[in-house]
Amino acid sequence: MASPAALKAAEKGALLVRAPELGTIAASGPDRVSWLNGLVTSDLTKLSPTTASYGLVLIKVGRILADVWMVPAAEQLLLGVLRERVGAVREHLERYLMMEDASHADASDQFAWALVHGPRAAELLSEVPALHGGFGGIFDVTGLGGGAVVAPGGRLDALLDDMKSRGPDIEIGSDADWDELRVRRSLPRFGVDFGDKNYPQEASLEKIAVSFQKGCYLGQEVVCRLEMRGHVVKKIVPVHLDGAPPLAGAEVRSIEGKVLGSVSSATQGDDHGALALAMVRHDFTEPGTKLDVGGHEATVLAGR
């Protein structure tokens, strides 16, 4: 369970969370941004020295290969990818590297990542990383403000300590703090709530990680077709339920008893109930819909 101080920091100041699960792919060369812009769902033309991006790498049929943080770093673009996905993503990138003047390398042993969440994130990310040889970029995935910071591995602790020293409303949190915050903010996690068999809309990430205004990218045709069709067969929704947080895998049923899906993440709510993320059939995803989770009444909430 998250500490009250951590949640308060995310809402009022800044919550700093180390992300040791992220490895690093370093993209170099003058064409690195335009090349990668054709391979991720977010719009990399909006990058700047203090602006990051969070997007998805899709295969041709529109399914998610990985989610990725992208932070400009002088003459490189650093990609934060789950360590176990770095090899697969690099193989994928290499397949679509043709005539571009760009290259990529596994730099996971050189850099360490942290995520910053809260209204003071922009201030901290614009001021502190460069003081420690690191790089930071603003991109909000929680609706509270936020972004990512990446630094040479041995310097991240000092960088985060410097950020924390900037005020009593700044906390360094644990993975448990982050996990509770993301469930409260309806943010799914790769490998927990969705995976490589899912489309962006099934993961409910189309409003956060997908640009529908940018130019072409791999998998765009399928993603746009799903968006124009109006819905996918199933998707992740936030739910509130009475009782203790359910275990991952708990069945979600209609009030009539029909199996609709399952819970993937859950946490304690502010009241005596719980909050959860669940993948359920689309026709039961409207906010206010009543469900049954492990014998407890649950209500679908509005996502972001």
NUDREN-654455 format. One record per residue (C-alpha): residue in one letter; x, y, z negated. Coordinates in steps of 0.5 Angstrom, whole numbers, padded with zeros to 4 digits, always signed. Each point is the difference from the previous one (the first is absolute). Layout:
// NUDREN-654455
AXYZ...
This chain:
// NUDREN-654455
M+0000+0000+0000A+0003+0007+0002S+0002+0005-0006P-0005+0006-0001A+0006+0004+0001A+0001-0002+0007L-0007+0000+0003K+0000+0007-0003A+0007+0002+0003A-0003-0002+0007E-0006+0004-0001K+0003+0006-0003G+0007+0000+0002A+0004-0005+0003L+0001-0008-0001L+0007-0003+0003V+0000-0007+0001R+0006-0004+0003A-0001-0004+0006P+0005-0006-0001E-0004-0004+0005L+0001+0005+0006G+0006-0002+0004T+0003+0005+0005I+0000+0000+0008A+0004+0006+0002A-0001+0003+0007S+0005+0004+0004G+0001+0003+0007P-0004+0006+0003D-0006-0004+0002R-0001-0003-0007V-0006+0004-0001S-0004+0000+0007W+0002-0008+0000L-0003-0001-0007N-0006+0004+0001G-0002-0005+0006L+0000-0006-0005V-0003+0003-0007T-0007+0002-0001S+0002+0007-0003D+0002+0006+0003L+0007+0001+0000T+0000+0007+0004K-0002+0003-0007L+0006-0002-0004S+0005+0005-0002P+0006+0000-0005T-0006+0000-0006T-0005-0003+0003A-0001-0008+0000S-0004-0005+0003Y-0004-0006-0002G-0002-0005+0006L-0001-0007+0002V+0004-0004+0005L-0005-0004+0005I+0001-0006+0004K-0003+0001+0007V-0007-0003-0002G-0001+0005-0005R+0002-0004-0007I+0004+0003-0005L+0008-0002+0000A+0002+0004-0006D-0002+0007-0003V+0006+0005+0000W+0002+0006-0003M+0004+0005+0005V+0005+0005-0003P+0004+0005+0004A+0008+0000-0002A+0004+0004+0004E+0002-0004+0006Q-0004-0006-0002L-0007-0002-0001L-0001-0004-0006L-0005-0005+0000G-0002-0003-0007V-0003-0007+0001L-0001-0006-0004R+0006-0004-0001E-0003-0006+0003R-0003+0003+0006V+0007+0004+0002G+0002-0006+0004A-0006-0001+0004V-0001+0008+0001R+0007+0000+0003E-0001-0005+0005H-0007+0003+0002L+0004+0007+0001E+0005-0003+0004R-0005-0003+0004Y-0003+0006+0002L+0007+0004+0001M+0001+0001+0007M+0004+0006+0003E-0001+0004-0006D+0006+0003-0003A-0001-0003-0007S+0002-0005-0005H-0002-0003-0006A+0004-0004-0006D-0002-0003-0006A+0003+0005-0006S-0004-0003-0006D+0006-0001-0004Q+0002+0007+0001F-0006+0004-0002A-0006-0001-0006W-0007+0003+0001A-0005+0003-0005L-0007+0003+0001V-0002+0006-0003H-0008+0002-0002G-0003+0006-0002P-0001+0007+0001R+0007+0002-0001A+0003-0005+0005A+0001+0005+0005E+0004+0005-0004L+0004-0006-0003L+0001-0003+0007S+0002+0006+0003E+0005+0002-0006V+0004-0006-0003P+0002-0005+0005A+0005+0004+0004L+0003+0001-0007H+0002-0007+0000G+0002-0002+0007G-0007-0002+0001F-0006+0001+0004G-0008+0001-0001G-0006+0002+0004I-0007+0001-0002F-0006-0004+0002D-0006-0001-0004V-0003-0007-0001T-0004+0000-0006G-0003+0007+0001L+0003+0003-0006G+0006+0002+0004G+0007-0004+0001G+0005-0002+0004A+0007-0005+0000V+0007+0001-0002V+0006-0004+0003A+0007+0001-0003P+0007-0004+0000G-0002-0006-0004G+0005+0003-0006R-0003+0007+0000L-0008-0002-0001D+0000+0000-0007A+0004+0007-0001L-0005+0003+0005L-0006-0003-0004D+0002+0002-0006D+0001+0007+0003M-0007+0000+0002K-0002-0002-0007S+0004+0006-0003R-0005+0005+0004G-0005+0000-0005P-0004-0004-0005D-0006-0002+0005I+0005-0004+0004E+0001-0008-0002I+0004-0006+0003G-0005-0005+0000S+0000-0008+0001D-0002-0004+0005A-0006-0002-0004D-0002+0008+0000W+0000+0000+0007D-0004-0006+0001E-0005+0003-0004L+0000+0007+0003R-0001-0003+0007V-0006-0004-0002R-0003+0006-0003R+0002+0004+0006S-0003-0006+0005L+0007-0001+0003P+0001-0007+0002R+0007-0003+0000F+0003-0005+0006G+0001-0007-0003V-0005+0001-0005D-0006+0003+0003F+0001-0001+0007G+0005-0003+0005D+0003-0002+0007K-0007-0003+0002N-0004+0007-0001Y-0001+0006+0004P+0001+0007-0003Q-0008+0001-0001E+0000-0007-0004A+0005+0003-0004S-0004+0007-0001L+0006+0003+0002E-0002+0004+0006K-0001+0007-0003I+0006-0001-0003A+0005-0003+0004V-0003+0001+0007S+0000+0006+0005F-0005+0000+0005Q+0002+0006+0003K+0007-0002+0002G+0003-0003+0006C+0000-0007+0002Y+0003-0005-0005L+0000-0008+0000G-0006-0003-0002Q-0004+0007+0001E-0005-0003+0005V-0003-0005-0005V+0000+0005-0006C-0003+0005+0004R-0005-0005+0003L-0002-0003-0007E-0001+0008-0003M-0005+0001+0006R-0003-0006-0001G-0002+0002-0007H+0003-0005-0004V+0004-0006-0002V-0003-0007-0002K+0003+0001-0007K+0003+0005-0004I+0003+0002-0006V-0004+0004-0005P+0000+0003-0007V-0005-0003-0005H-0001+0002-0007L-0003-0006-0005D-0002-0002-0007G+0005-0003-0004A+0007-0002+0000P+0004+0001+0007P-0001-0007+0004L+0006-0004+0002A+0003+0001+0007G-0004-0005+0005A-0007+0000-0004E-0006-0001+0004V-0004+0006+0002R-0007-0002+0002S-0006+0004+0002I-0006+0000-0006E-0003-0006+0004G+0006-0004-0001K+0003+0000+0007V+0008+0000+0000L+0002+0007+0003G+0008+0000-0002S+0004+0000-0005V+0004+0005-0005S+0007+0002+0001S+0002+0005-0005A-0003+0002-0006T+0001+0005-0006Q-0004+0002-0007G-0004+0007+0002D-0001+0006-0005D-0006-0003-0003H-0002-0007-0002G+0000-0003+0007A+0006-0001+0005L+0002+0002+0007A+0002-0005+0006L+0001+0000+0007A-0003-0006+0004M+0000-0002+0007V-0008-0001+0002R-0004-0001+0006H-0002+0007+0003D-0007+0000-0001F+0001+0000-0007T+0005+0006-0001E-0005+0006+0000P+0001+0004-0006G-0005-0002-0006T-0001-0007+0003K-0001-0005-0006L+0005-0006+0000D+0002-0006-0005V+0007-0001-0002G+0001-0006-0005G-0007+0001-0002H+0000+0007-0002E-0003+0006+0004A+0004+0004+0004T-0001+0006+0004V+0003+0002+0007L+0004+0007-0001A+0001+0005+0005G+0007+0000+0003R+0005+0005+0002
